[in-house]
Amino acid sequence: MKVIVMGCGRVGSQVSQLLARMGHEVTVIDHDANALARLGADFKGKVVRGIGFDRSVLLEAGVETAEAFVAASSSDNANIVAARTARNIFHVPRVVARLYDPLRAEIYQRLGLTTISTTGWGAERIVEVVTHTDLDVLHLFRDGGTTMVRIEIPARLNGYQVFQLNVPGEVLVVTITRSDQTFIPVSGTEFHEGDIVHLAVIPTSMNRLEEMLGIERSQL
């Protein structure tokens, strides 16, 4: 996966290094050369020095072909501008913005941006959200313990029951939307192809959920 990380502070540098070690193609943007030096000499990605929401800088970083964008600078305003530019102008499919102000985070979540609003969130959680591209992450709870995910039931799961997808303490089917009607299912409710399902998932169980859904992870 081709990922751009804007901001090379503590979180941004960790996210970049983790993604690069996983085999992803990572480009890091920061205006401060000293910040970029955090990555170390063994960093296998690319670095671009400049303002992360500047169009020419984004183009140099390869935003037109990026599959994910992480805005992790120390400025809420810069992160939001960069995230909205990546999503709305360059149509990057997976965009995550780090915000310090939780009130702003709630506003931008309603606009469809995935936001992380606490410094307590680790780089590992950001990487998990960015790399699980087949799961539509809707909300990241502030303590980092649970993620709300939306999926569309594929044909192969038609007739399966809710209890077959629930994993105690890890995955919980919360709602099903069918024919424009949303309801809370019971354990014996059957899935229909095309159902829109919302699930609460702990971040470390995202791989398990993908396996249960029959989603094949891309080979790196």
N, C-alpha and C positions, 0 to 999 in steps of 0.2 A: 504494500500500500504506500502511496505517496502522501506524506504528511508535512504540513508547514506548521511550525511552532513560532508564534510571535512572542518575544520576551524571553530573555535568558537569565532570569533570576534563579532563586533556589528551586522553585517548582518547575519553571520552564526548562531549566537545564536537566533536571531529573527526568521529566517526561521525554525530552529529546534523547537522552542516553538510553532509557529503557526501550523506547521504540526502535532505536538504531540497533540495539543488541538483539531485538526480536527479528531483525532482518528487514525492517521497513526502510523506505527511502525517505530520509528526514532532511528538511531544510529549516534552519533556525534564523529568524530575523531579530536583530537588535541594533539600536543606534550606537551602543557603547561597546567598543572593542574589548574593554576589560571584562564586560559581562560575557561576551562570546568566548573569552579565554577560559571560562568556567568549564567548558566542554572538554578541555584537555586535548593533548596531541593525538590521542588514540581514537577520537570521535570520528566515526566513519561517514557522517552526514556532510551536508553542505551548509555554509554560513553566508548570510547576506547582511551587510551592515547598512542600516537605514531605518526610516520610520515605517512601522509595520502596517499602517493603513494608507501609505502612499501608493498610488496605483502603479507607478513605475517600479517601485521596490517589490510589490506583490508579483508583478509580471516577471521580474528578474528571478524571484523565488519559485516561479513555475505555478502560480495559482490557477492558471487556466486548465491545468491537467491534474491538480491536486484532488485527492479523494477525501482528505480530512484537513481541518484547520483548527488549531488550538491557540486562543488568545490568552496569554498568561503573563502579560506585563504587570507592572505595579500600578497602572492607571486604569480605573474603571472606564473612564471615557474613551481612552484609546482602545481598550479591549472591545467595547461595544461597537465603536465605529469600524474597527477591523473585522469583527465577526459579522456584522451586517453587510459590509462590503464583500466579504468572502462568500456569504450566502446569497445575497440578493443581486449582486452584480456579476460575480463569477460562478455562481451556482455550485459552489463546493457542497457535496452531499452531506458531509458530517462536520458540524461546526460546534465547538465548545468554547464558552467564554468564562474566564475566571473573574468574579466580582467580589469586592470586599463589602459592599453595601447590600444586605439581604433584601431591603425594600426594592432596590433597583432590580435585583435578581428576579423577584416575583413579577415585576412589570414586563421584563424582557422574556420571561418564560411564556407569558400570555401572547407575546408576539411570535412565539415559535422557536426562540433561541434556547438551546440547552446551556444552562449557566451553573456555575459552581460558586457558592457564595461564602465559603468559610475557609480560612487558612488551615483548618484541621483536616481538610481533604488531602489525602496523599497523592503523590504522582501516580502510584499504582492504580488508584481508582479512575483517574483521568484516562490512563492508557486503556483500561478495560472498557470504558464507555466508547472511546474513539475506535477501538479495533473490532468491536462486535457490530459490524456494519449491517448484518441481516436482522438485527433487533432494533426496533424503533424506540429509543430511550426518550421518555416524555419528561420525567422529573427525577432529580437527584436530591434525596432528602438530606438536610444540612448536616446530620451527624455521620453521613457516609455509609450508613448501615443498610439502607434499602434503596432500590431503584424501581421506578414504575415504568413498565414496558408495554408497548402495544404491538400485537401481532394480528395477522389475518390467517385464519385457519386454512391450511392447504387441503387439497382433495384427499391426500393420504391419511388425514386425521378425521375425516368425516365418520361420524358414528362413535368416535372415542368419547369416553366420559371424563368429566372434570377431575375425578379422583386420580386418573391416570397421569395427569399433568402436575397435580399438586405434590410437593415434596415438603413434609413438615419442617418448618424452620428455615426453608430455603426458597421455595417457589409457591405462590398462592394465586389461584385464579380469582380475581376480584369481581369483574363484570364481564358480561357478554352483550354485544350489540348485534341484533339480527333484525333485518327488515325495518331499520330505523327505530327499533325499540331496544332500550338498554335495561337489563335486569341482572340481579345478583343470583348466580347459579348455586345449586346444591351439588353435592358430590356425585350424584347420579345423572346430572344434566349431560346430554349428549351434544357434542360439537357438530355443527353443520359447516360444510365448505363455504368459505366467504365470511364466516362470523368474524367480527372484530373483538378481540379479547384483550383485556387489560390485566396484567399480572404484576404482583409485587415480588421482586427478586432481590436476594442479597447479591452484591456485586461478584463475589467469588463463585456463584452458581450460574453465571451467564453461560459458561461452556456446557454445563449440564443441561440447561434449558435448550440450547441449540441442538444438542444430541437428541433430546426427546422430541424435538420438532423435526428432526431429520435434516437439519441444516449442515452442510459441509463447509468447514472453515477453508478459506483460500490457502493454498500452499505458498509459503514464503520462500 
